Amino acid sequence: EALVLPAYAAESTKFISGGREDADVRMLGDGRPFVLEVANPRGGHPPDDALRGIEAALAAAGHGAQVRCLRPCSRQAVDKIKEAEETKEKTYQALCWCNRPLGEADVARLSAIKDLEVAQDTPIRVLHRRAPKVRSKRVTFERVTPLEGRPQYFTLRLRTQAGTYIKEFCHGDFGRTQPSVADLLGGGDTRVEILQLDVLAVHMEDWP
């Protein structure tokens, strides 16, 4: 905001994000679509070189966030980003641990799963702020990769519908997500924990 307000001679801004993640989840790849709504600007849109300067200044500030491809947009972009809240898809990469080594058959079984329908009750960790509700989500396994020399550790590359609780999909959330990765690996005493989660891409059709 401190960089944008002077450029527009504006009073304030409103950040509208194309989704959100937990604080410990990294946004990688090309980043997350967003709109920065500028209130009461007294000037027009700054030239393209000024926008590139804002990008460079934010990167140099060392806040841990960067932006790219800043450009003017219309109110339609705001409508588009809100409409996509339930329709967009995301690609995630999850580093997981299992209480038993994964074999070739496990990897083949997971890798073959496409368009899996998953029923997710509201996770225990957010029940204090969200009402209980079972939601149906779709998940595709794009890649399953055991770590070399450490067969209990593996990475999952998943493409999911917006709103899928990835952490709970991995460990099952005490049966509140069905099936989970733990279920798909045999269930019973099989345990899966997620150690790191990254967003690789946010897929929105016709984004400006």
Disulfide bonds with the S-S distance in Angstrom:
none
